[in-house]
């Protein structure tokens, strides 16, 4: 099996512009974004889009994969931090900050897009699990909290803040602080059992 050839400089520029345009279009229009609008925003022809991505679903999967890989990269960097608690809090802030820019609900639907994306999501969850475990071993996170709990809470601050009328963009930080305090062992009450 031969390795994929690296993209020429102009092809790489086109692909980068295409992914940025697709991210912006999908963010504003969802899955209904048209390939024609994405191509126009990227300043390329539709044919160029289809040379890189045979279907719109392939393009959406590439955008989501890029997001997952960026989150995983940040989480992996934080695994080497000397303070496990600060590393976890920083990751949660980074995830919420990115949620402000792009919807992280794609993490739930990754399996539906393609196998590569499902594997990337699994890798992200593995790294988050290690961040949580390190913080628990350091005594900074209560032991009855699971990594799955933390993963589900990643999007909560921005989601909750979105319900405040005329909320300023930084309001999510307030709710992240509440979540972080809830993860700490000090003053914690036992959690109800998880169903299922």
C-alpha positions in Angstrom: 0.0 0.0 0.0 1.5 3.3 -1.1 1.5 6.3 1.2 -0.7 9.3 0.2 1.3 11.9 -1.7 1.6 15.3 0.1 -0.6 18.0 -1.3 0.9 20.7 -3.6 1.1 24.1 -2.0 -1.9 25.4 -4.1 -3.9 22.3 -3.3 -3.1 22.7 0.4 -4.2 26.3 0.3 -7.4 25.4 -1.4 -8.1 22.6 1.1 -7.4 25.0 4.1 -9.7 27.7 2.6 -12.3 25.1 1.9 -12.3 23.7 5.4 -12.5 27.2 6.9 -15.4 28.1 4.6 -17.2 24.9 5.3 -16.9 25.4 9.0 -18.3 28.9 8.7 -21.2 27.8 6.5 -22.1 24.7 8.6 -22.0 26.9 11.7 -24.4 29.4 10.2 -26.7 27.1 8.2 -26.1 23.6 9.7 -26.2 20.5 7.5 -28.3 22.5 4.9 -25.3 24.6 3.9 -24.8 24.2 0.1 -21.6 23.1 -1.6 -22.0 26.1 -3.9 -22.1 28.6 -1.0 -19.1 26.9 0.6 -17.1 27.0 -2.7 -18.1 30.7 -3.2 -17.0 31.6 0.4 -13.7 29.7 -0.1 -13.1 31.4 -3.5 -12.9 28.2 -5.4 -15.1 26.3 -7.9 -17.5 23.5 -7.0 -15.3 21.1 -8.9 -12.4 21.8 -6.6 -14.6 21.0 -3.6 -15.6 17.6 -5.1 -12.0 16.8 -6.0 -11.1 17.1 -2.3 -14.4 15.7 -0.9 -16.7 13.5 -3.1 -19.8 14.3 -1.0 -21.0 17.1 1.3 -21.1 14.5 4.1 -17.4 13.8 3.5 -16.7 17.6 3.8 -18.8 17.8 7.0 -16.9 14.8 8.5 -13.6 16.5 7.6 -14.6 19.7 9.5 -15.8 17.7 12.5 -12.6 15.6 12.4 -10.5 18.8 12.5 -12.4 20.0 15.5 -12.0 16.7 17.4 -8.2 16.6 16.6 -7.7 20.2 17.8 -9.5 19.3 21.1 -7.5 16.1 21.5 -4.2 18.0 20.8 -5.0 20.5 23.6 -6.0 17.7 26.0 -2.8 15.8 25.3 -0.7 18.9 25.9 -2.3 19.3 29.3 -1.5 15.7 30.3 2.1 16.9 30.9 1.1 19.7 33.2 2.5 19.5 36.7 -0.9 20.5 38.3 -3.5 17.9 37.3 -6.4 20.0 38.7 -5.4 23.1 36.8 -4.9 21.0 33.7 -8.4 19.7 33.8 -9.9 23.1 34.6 -8.0 24.6 31.7 -9.2 21.9 29.3 -12.8 22.5 30.4 -12.4 26.2 29.8 -10.8 25.5 26.4 -13.6 23.2 25.4 -16.3 25.7 26.6 -14.5 28.5 24.7 -14.5 26.5 21.6 -18.2 25.6 22.1 -18.7 29.4 22.0 -17.3 29.3 18.5 -18.6 26.0 17.3 -21.2 23.5 18.4 -19.6 20.5 20.2 -22.8 18.4 20.0 -21.1 16.7 17.0 -19.3 14.6 19.6 -22.5 12.7 20.1 -23.1 12.1 16.4 -19.5 11.3 15.4 -20.3 7.6 14.9 -22.9 8.4 12.3 -20.4 10.3 10.1 -17.6 7.8 9.5 -15.3 5.3 11.2 -12.3 7.6 11.2 -14.3 10.2 13.1 -15.6 7.7 15.6 -12.0 6.6 16.2 -10.9 10.2 16.7 -13.7 10.8 19.1 -12.7 7.7 21.1 -9.2 9.0 21.3 -10.4 12.3 22.6 -12.5 10.6 25.3 -9.5 8.4 26.3 -7.3 11.5 26.8 -10.1 13.3 28.8 -10.5 10.2 30.9 -6.8 10.4 31.8 -7.1 14.1 32.6 -10.0 13.3 35.0 -8.1 10.3 36.5 -5.0 12.4 37.2 -7.1 15.1 38.9 -8.8 12.4 41.0 -5.5 10.9 42.0 -4.4 14.3 43.1 -7.5 14.7 45.3 -8.9 17.6 43.2 -11.9 15.8 41.8 -14.4 13.8 43.8 -14.1 10.0 43.3 -17.8 9.4 42.5 -17.5 11.6 39.3 -16.8 9.5 36.2 -15.0 10.7 33.1 -18.3 10.3 31.3 -19.8 12.8 33.7 -17.1 15.3 32.8 -17.4 14.7 29.1 -21.2 15.4 29.3 -20.5 18.6 31.3 -18.1 20.0 28.7 -20.8 21.7 26.7 -23.0 22.6 29.6 -21.6 26.1 30.4 -22.2 27.6 27.0 -25.5 25.7 26.5 -26.9 27.0 29.8 -25.7 30.6 29.2 -27.4 30.6 25.8 -30.8 30.7 27.6 -30.0 34.0 29.3 -31.7 36.9 27.4 -29.1 39.2 25.8 -26.3 37.3 27.6 -22.8 38.5 27.1 -20.5 36.1 25.4 -18.4 35.4 28.6 -21.4 34.4 30.8 -20.4 30.7 30.3 -17.4 31.3 32.5 -19.8 31.8 35.5 -21.4 28.4 34.9 -18.1 26.7 34.3 -17.0 27.9 37.8 -20.2 26.3 39.3 -19.4 23.0 37.5 -15.8 23.0 38.6 -16.9 23.6 42.2 -19.3 20.7 41.8 -16.5 18.5 40.7 -14.3 19.3 43.8 -14.5 16.9 46.8 -14.8 19.6 49.4 -18.3 19.7 50.8 -19.6 17.2 48.2 -22.7 15.2 48.9 -23.1 11.7 47.4 -24.3 11.6 43.8 -27.3 9.6 42.8 -26.4 6.4 40.9 -26.2 6.5 37.1 -29.1 4.7 35.5 -28.1 2.4 32.6 
